[in-house]
Amino acid sequence: MVTITNLVYLIAAVLFILGLKNLGSPKTARRGNLMALLGMLLAIVITLFDRNILDFTYIIAGLIIGTAIGAYAAKTVEMTQMPQMVALFNGFGGLASALVGMAEYVHHGGAHFTLDVSITLVLSLLIGTVTFTGSVIAYAKLQGIMRGAPIVFKGQTAFNALVLVGVVVLGGFFTADTSQMNLLLIILFLSAILGVTSVIPIGGADMPVVISLLNSYSGLAAAMTGFVLSNNVLIVAGALVGASGIILTNIMCKAMNRSLTNVLFAAVGTDGGGGSSGDKKKVTQYTAEDAAMVFDSAQSVIIVPGYGLAVAQAQHVLHELATLLMERNVDVRYAIHPVAGRMPGHMN
């Protein structure tokens, strides 16, 4: 059974990698999503058959509740609210990793925890809890529950550093004596605080970058939990999510002409915009008649879909306009900003 399990895990890992590769192009993104979904389904099913599960009651209950919530969200959440939904997904992923790691410790009482497993458990709790509380703050800022402007207080960076040092010190004490569950509870509490204080000084306009980074954190938390459980497919999946999240975060920062350090620590993001303000330009307003004259003589048109187009749900009119232009042999292309840009299909 172990051989079959490892073989299925290997197939699932390959599907994850192929899925990620296909997500790199809009033409193959749907196929990539299905590949990743199939890989996760295989991993879940073989894990349920492999483990010595005495009672499926809680597992079935969790599957039903989770499926119901996911289906409801998929049907009701507007595309313009996708950043908030992704933020919550990241948060729940981090929370799940932390809870599973904690459950594994409680189940075994820490008796069999070697040094490397103890370290990865502490990292799982730290990263998972920071991801959860940070994602909740990101969601609240995007949803308007909290004000989007940066929330700062004197000595905030020093405070965060002190909390992180506290977690590291307590983690060191725990690895020396894994029977001290109280240390893990304190680590959870400090990690929760760190997640909040790390995200509140970041403005609403920079939240896409933060969500991408938190997505990376959720993957790293899953990978750490995979080491705790000795689960190879969880390690691979978590590492893929962590790496892709970091790459995406870097791309987004470059697109904003900002560094990640600037986004996280400069507290310059506001609701109005994410980048630094340059020289003010004169705004030229066009009427519908002016636009018609421009299109009438245009040979090449580049369309830049943004937030306004998404809110107006103007994707159908945009498609009709693009079709009319192409019928007149006009070269029509789309320019999609890596951070704020939206593909026309995303607004349907």
GUZADREN-140416 format. One record per residue: x, y, z of N, C-alpha, C, O in turn. Coordinates in steps of 0.02 Angstrom, whole numbers, plus 50000, padded with zeros to 5 digits. Layout:
# residues N
XYZXYZXYZXYZ/...
END
This chain:
# residues 348
500414993950000500005000050000500435006350000500255011449969/501005006050035501455011850038501715013549969501765019349951/501885008349930502145009449862501615012749818501765017349781/500995010349823500445013249783500325020449803500225024849761/500345021749869500245028549894500765033249867500605038749843/501395031249870501935035449846501885036649770502045042049745/501665031449734501575032149661501035037249645501125041549602/500475036849681499925041649671500145048649690499985053549657/500525049149745500795055649766501245058649711501225064649697/501645054249679502085056549625501675059149566501825064249537/501145055449549500705057549494500375064249511500325068749469/500155064949574499845071249596500335077049591500155082449569/500955075849611501465081049608501595083249536501675089149521/501625078349490501715079949419501135084049393501235088749355/500525082249413499925086049392499945093149419499745097849385/500195094049481500265100749509500735104949466500585110749451/501305101949448501805105649409501535107349339501615112949315/501215102449306500925103749240500365108849245500285113149201/499965108449298499425113249308499695120349315499425125049286/500235120949353500545127549363500825130249297500775136149282/501115125749258501395127849193500845130249146500925135349112/500285126749145499725128649101499375134949124499065138449084/499425136549189499125142749213499495148949188499255154549196/500075147949158500475153549133500195156749070500445161949050/499695153649039499415156548978498645156448982498365151449004/498315161848962497585161948963497265156448922496725153948938/497605154348868497335149148824497315142348859496875138248844/497775141048904497825134448936497655134749011497725129749046/497445140649035497335141449107496785136849134496855134049188/496245136049096495705131649119495945124549125495795121049174/496335122249076496615115449079497085114749138497075109549172/497495119849151497945119649208497575119249274497785115649319/497035122849278496625122649339496345115649351496345113249407/496105112549297495835105749302496375100649321496245096049359/496975101549294497525097049311497695097449385497775092349418/497755103549410497905104449481497345101649525497475098749577/496725102649503496155100049540496175092449543496065089449595/496325089249485496365081949483496935079449527496855074449563/497505082949526498055080949569497875081249643498045076649681/497525086549663497325087149733496815081749752496825079049807/496355080249705495855075049718496185068349728496015064649774/496675066649685497035060349693497395060049760497385054849794/497715065549779498085065749842497625064749902497795061149949/497045067949900496565067349956496305060249961496285057350015/496095057449904495785050749904496285045549929496105041449971/496895045549903497385040449923497585041349995497735036350029/497585047450020497745048650091497205045650136497355042750187/496575046550116496025043750156496045036150157495885033150208/496245033050102496285025850100496905023250136496905017750163/497435027250136498065024950164498075025350240498345020850273/497785030550268497815031550340497325026950377496815024850350/497495025450439497075021250480496535025550512496585027550570/496005026850474495465031150497494915026850528494645022450496/494775028150591494275024150627493575026750617493095022750618/493495033250607492825036150601492835041650549493215046450555/492405040950498492375045950445491865051450458491755055750415/491545051350516491005056050529491225063250522490915067150486/491765065050557491995071950555492265073850486492195079550464/492585069050453492855070350386492295071850337492325076650299/491765067650338491195068750293490845075250309490645078950264/490765076650374490445082950394490845088950369490565093750344/491505088550376491935093950352491895094850277491875100450252/491875089250240491825089550167491165092850146491145096950100/490615090850179489955093650161489925101050176489705105050134/490145103050236490125110050255490575114250210490375119550186/491185111850199491655115550157491415116150085491475121550055/491135110750058490875110949989490295115849984490245119549935/489855115750034489275120350033489495127650034489245131749997/489975129150078490225136050083490575138150018490465143649994/490985133649991491345135149930490875136249871490965140849832/490365131949865489885132549810489485139049816489355142449766/489285140649877488915146849889489335152949870489095157649838/489965152849892490415158549877490525159149802490525164749775/490615153549768490745153649696490145156549657490235159849606/489545155349683488945157749649488785165049665488515168549623/488955167349724488725173949747489265179449745489095185349738/489895177649750490415182749753490535185649683490635181949635/490515192349678490625195649614491375195349596491805194749639/491515195749530492205195549508492605201349536493205200849548/492265207049547492615212849575492815211749648493195215649676/492545206449678492705204749748493195198849753493305196249807/493475196849697493935191249697494545192249742494755187549775/494835198349745495405199249791495235197549863495635194549899/494635199549885494425198049954494355190449963494555187750015/494075187149913493975179949918494645176249920494735171549958/495105178449877495775175349877496125176449943496465171949968/496035182349972496335183750037496085178850090496475176350130/495425177650089495155172850137495395165750124495545162050170/495445163850060495715157250042496415156350071496575151250101/496835161350061497515161050088497505160250163497865156150192/497075164250196497035164050269496815157250295497105154650342/496315154350263496075147850285496585142350272496645137550310/496965143150217497505138350204498035138550258498265133350281/498225144550278498715145250333498445142650398498805139350436/497805144150412497505141750475497465134150476497595131050527/497285131150419497255123850415497935120750429497975115750466/498455123550401499135120850413499315121250487499585116450515/499165126950518499325127750589498925122850632499195119850679/498275122050616497855117550655498055110250647498065106450696/498235108350586498445101350574499095099950611499175094650642/499555104750608500185103850645500075103250719500375099050753/499625107450746499465107150817499115100650835499255097650887/498665098350791498315092150804498795086150804498715081550845/499285086250760499775080850758500175080750823500345075350849/500335086650849500705086950913500275084350970500515080351011/499645086450973499205084251027499095076751023499065073251074/499025074150962498885066950952499465062650979499345057451010/500075064850967500655060950988500965063451052501415060251079/500725069051077500995071651139501715074151133502035075351184/501965074851072502635077351062503185072251079503775073851076/502975066151095503475061251118503955059151063504545058251075/503695058451002504125056050947504425061750906504745060450855/504345067850928504575073650889505335074450894505605076050946/505665073250838506385074350835506515081850826506055085850822/507155083750825507335090750820507065093950756506785099350757/507165090450699506945093350636506185093950632505925098850605/505815089050659505085089350659504845094950705504365098450689/505185095850761504995101150808505085108050777504665112450785/505635108950740505765115350707505235116750654504975122350650/505075111750613504575112750561503885113950591503475117450561/503735110950649503095112150682503045119450703502535122750692/503575122050733503575129150754503495133650694503125138550696/503845132150639503795136150578503085135750549502825140750524/502785129850552502105128950528501615133350567501185136550537/501685133350633501245137450675501355144850662500885148750657/501985146750657502165153850646501895156350579501525161150577/502095152950525501905155250458501155154650447500835159150419/500855149050469500145148050460499715153150496499235155750468/499895154750558499505159550597499595166650571499115170450567/500215168450553500345175050522499935175750458499645181050445/499915170450418499535170550356498795171650370498465175550335/498525168250420497815168850435497625175850458497175178950429/497955178250510497765184850537497935190450487497555195250482/498495189750452498655194750401498145194850345497965200250320/497905189050324497405188550271496735191550293496385194650254/496555190550356495935193450382495975201050380495485204350361/496545203850398496635211150395496605213550322496285218650308/496925209850276496905211650205496185211550180495975216050143/495805206450199495105205950179494705211850206494315214950170/494815213450270494445218950301494595225650268494145229850260/495215226650248495395232950214495075233350145494805238550126/495095227850107494805227850040494045228250041493745231249997/493735225350092493015225150097492735231650126492125232750124/493165235950152492935242150182492745241550254492495246350284/492855235750285492715234850356493215239050397493025241950448/493835239250375494345243550403494525248950352494425247950292/494775254550376494995259650329495615257250291496055254150320/495635258850227496175256350186496835259750197497355257050178/496825265750227497455269350237497895265650286497645261950329/498555266650281499015263250328498875265150400498715270850416/498925260250444498845261250516499525260150548499775254550550/499815265450573500495264950600500515267650671500095271750691/500995265250709501115267850776501865268150787502255264850753/502075272050835502775273250847503125266750868502885263050911/503695265350837504075259350853503775252950827503895247550854/503375253450773503025247550747503505242250720503425236350735/503995244350682504475239550655504875236150711504995230050708/505075240050761505435237150818504995232250856505225227050879/504355233950863503885229550897503815222950860503835217550891/503735223250794503675217150754504305212850760504265206750766/504885216150758505515212550765505565209150833505805203550839/505335212650885505355209850953504895203750959505085198850990/504305204250929503835198550931504135192550894504095186950918/504445193850837504755188350798505325185150837505385179050837/505725189250870506275186550911505985182350968506255177050985/505425184650997505105180851050504875173951026504955169051062/504605173750966504385167350937504985162750927504955156750942/505535165450901506135161450889506415158650955506605152850959/506435162851006506695160651072506255155251101506505150151125/505595156351100505135151351126505175144851086505135139351113/505265145551020505355139650978505975135750996505975129650995/506505139351014507115135951037507005132151101507245126551108/506645135151148506485131651211506055125451198506145120351230/505595126051149505155120451134505545114651104505425108851122/506005116051059506395110651028506825107051080506995101251072/506995110651134507395107551187506955103151231507195098151259/506315104951238505845100951279505165101051245504765105551256/505035095951204504425095751163503805094151203503255093851175/503865093051268503275091651309502925098051331502375097751358/503235103851319502955110251342502455113051291502635116951248/501825110951297501315113251250501155120651260500955124051213/501245123151321501115130151335501535134751290501315140151270/502145132551274502575136551231502265137251161502315142551131/501965131851136501645132051071501045136851071500945140551023/500665136851125500085141351130500315148651130499995152951099/500855150051165501125156951166501375158851097501285164451074/501695154051062501935155250994501355156850948501405161450906/500805153250955500205154650916499955161650928499785165250881/499925163650991499675170351010500125175850981499875180650952/500775175050989501245180050963501225180350887501275185750857/501155174550855501115174350782500495177950757500515181350706/499935177150793499315180550774499405188050777499185191650733/499735190450829499865197650836500315200050779500205205350750/500835196050764501305197950711500955198550644501115203050604/500485194050630500115194450567499725200950561499695203950507/499415203050616499015209150615499465215250607499345219550564/499975215750648500405221650648500835222150585501095227550570/500915216650549501305216850487500905219550429501185222350382/500235218750431499815220650374499475227450383499355230950334/499315229350446498955235650455499325241850430498995246650411/500005241950428500325248050402500355248350326500645253050298/500055243550292500075243350218499415245950192498885243750213/499445250550145498845253750118498435249150073498685244150048/497805251050064497345246950025497575245849953497445240549925/497895250849923498115250249854498675245149845498785242649790/499025243649899499565238649896499335231649916499745227049918/498695230949931498445224449953498545218749903498675213149924/498495219949836498635214449790499315211249800499385205149796/499815215449814500485212749826500505208849891500815203549895/500165211549942500155208150007499805201450002500025196450030/499245201249965498875194949956499305189849920499305183949938/499675191949870500135187449835500665184749882500835178749880/500925189049925501435186849973501135182050025501445177050043/500525183650048500185179150095500035172450063500035167250097/499895172449998499795166149962500425161949965500395155849974/500995165249957501635161749963501725158950034501955153350042/501545162950084501595160650153501165154450165501385149850199/500565154450137500115148750148500425142350119500355136950148/500775143050062501125137250034501695134950077501785128850087/502085139650104502635137850148502385134450211502685129650236/501825136950238501525133850297501315126650283501425122250324/501025125550224500825118850205501435114250198501415108450219/501975116850169502585112850162502875110950230503085105250239/502875115650277503125114150344502695108850378502955104350411/502035109350369501585104250397501705097550364501645092350396/501885097650299502055091350264502645087950296502655081750300/503135091750318503715088750353503495085850420503735080550440/503035089250455502795086750519502425080150510502505075550550/502035079650456501645073650443502025068350403501775062850393/502625070150379503005065750333502595064150271502575058450248/502265069350244501835068650185502175072150126502215078250123/502415068050079502805070650023502415075349978502675080549957/501795073549962501405077549915501235084349945501195089349908/501145084650010501015091050043501635095550040501575101650032/502215092550048502835096350043502925099149973503085105049965/502805094949922502875097249852502375102749836502555107849808/501735101549853501215106549838501355113149873501295118449844/501545112649936501695118749974502285122549946502275128649942/502795118849925503395122049896503225125549830503475130949817/502795122349790502595125449726502205131849738502325136949705/501735131649785501345137649800501795143149828501725149049810/502245141149873502695146049902503135149349851503215155549851/503425145349806503875148149755503505152449705503725157949688/502925150049681502545153949631502295160449662502265165549628/502105160249726501875166349759502415171549764502285177549753/503015169449780503585174049785503745177049716503875183049710/503735172749664503865175149596503345180349575503525185649548/502705178849588502175183549570502235190049608502135195449580/502415189649672502505195649713503055200049684502985206149681/503595196849663504155200549634503955203949569504145209649556/503575200349527503345203249464502895209249476502955214349442/502445208649525501985214149540502355220249567502195225949549/502855219149609503245224749635503615228349579503635234549578/503905224549533504255227649476503765231649434503945237049409/503155229049424502655232549384502445239149416502245243849382/502495239449483502305245549519502905250249529502845255549560/503485248249504504105252049516504235252849590504445258149614/504115247449626504215247549699504615241349718504615236349681/504945241649774505265235649802504795232549853504365236049880/504885226149867504465222849916504565226049985504095226750023/505175227850000505325231150064504935237650069504685239350123/504905241350014504535247650014503795246550026503485250350063/503515241349995502805239950004502655237950076502145240150104/503085233850106502945231150172503085236050229502745235950280/503585240250220503815244250277503755251850269503805255450318/503645254150207503655261450198502995264750216502985270850225/502455260950222501795263650240501605269350193501365274550215/501725268350128501565273550080500935271950040500675276350006/500685265850045500095263950007499475267250035499385267550095/499065269849992498435272850013497895270349967498025266549920/497285272349981496725270349938496785273249868496525270449820/497125278949864497155282349800497615279149750497485279549690/498155275949772498615272949724499185269749760499335271449817/499515265049726500035261349759500725264049748501155263149791/500845267549693501525269749678501645276749702501185280149725/502265278849698502435285649718502205290449664502235288949604/501975296249685501705301049638502265304549602502755306549632/502185305249536502685308749497502425315749479502005318449514/502675318549423502445325049401501715324649380501515319849348/501325329649399500625329849382500535331449308500845336149282/500125327549275499995328649204499305331649195498865331049237/499215335049139498565337849122498105332449097498305328449054/497505332149124497025326949105496605329549047496305334949051/496585325748993496175327448935495565323048934495615316948932/494975326248935494355322448936494085321848865494105326648825/493825315948849493545314648783492795313248789492575309748835/492415315848742491715314148736491645308048691492135305948660/491045305348687490925299548643491065301448570491325297348532/490895307648551491015309848482491765310248467491985308348413/492145312848516492875313148508493165306248498493595305148455/492935301548540493195294648535493035291548468493435288048439/492415293048442492215290248377492675292848322492855289048276/492855299148325493305302048274493995298848278494305297448226/494235297648338494885294448347494885287448318495335285548281/494365283548335494315276648311494235276448235494475271748203/493905281448207493775281448136494415281848095494465279248040/494915285248123495545286148087496105281648114496665281848088/495955277648165496475273648197496655267548155496215264448124/497285265748155497525259648122497725254348173497735248348158/497895256548232498095251948286497795254448352497875260348369/497465250048388497135251848451497365247048506497335240948497/497575249848562497745245748620497245247248675497175253048696/496895242148699496385242848751496695240748818496995235448823/496615245048869496895243648936496315242948985496095247949013/496055236848995495495235849042495725237049114496275235049133/495315240449153495485241849222494885241149268494375238249250/494955243849327494435243149379493765246249356493235243349368/493795252049324493185255449302492775251149254492165250849258/493125247849208492795243549160492465237549195491925235349176/492805235049247492535229449285491905231449322491405227849321/491925237149356491345239549394490755240949348490185239449365/490895243849289490365245449241490095239349205489585239749171/490435233549213490235227449178490175228749103489695226649071/490675232249076490655234349006491015229548959491185231448903/491125223448981491525218948939491175217048874491505216048823/490505216748875490145214948813490185220548761490305219248702/490095226748785490155232448740490875232948714490985234648655/491355231548757492055231648736492185226548682492535227948633/491895220648689491985215448639491675217648572491965216548519/491085220748575490765223048514491195228448480491265228448419/491475232948520491905238248493492515235148460492705237148404/492835230448494493435227248466493265223548401493665223648354/492685220348398492475216748338492375221548280492595220148224/492045227148293491935232148241492595234948214492675235848153/493065236148259493715238748238494085233648196494395235448145/494075227348217494425222148179494115221048110494465219448062/493455222048105493125221448040493365226947992493325226247931/493615232448021493875238047981494635237347971494975242047951/494895231247986495615229747980496045233848026496625235448010/495765235648084496155239148135496505233948179496195229048199/497135235048194497515230548237497315231848309497495237048338/496955227148340496695227948409497085223348455497115217348445/497385226348507497755222448557497545224648627497245229948636/497695220348676497545221948745498185222548785498655218648776/498215227548829498785228348874498535227148945498105230748970/498815222048977498585220049043499115221649095499665218849092/498965226149141499445227849194499515221949242499005219049262/500125220149261500225214249305499875214849373499725209749404/499755220949397499445221849463498705223549457498275220049484/498555229049421497875231549419497475229149358496875229949356/497815226149310497485224249248497005218449254497065214249298/496515218449210496025213149208495915211049136495845215249091/495905204549124495725202149058494985203349049494605202849097/494755204748987494035205948976493595200349003493055201649030/493815194148995493415188549018493335188249094492865185149119/493795191549130493745191549203493165195749228492975195249287/492865199849183492345204449205491655201949187491165205549195/491615195749163490965193049143490635189849203490075187249198/
END
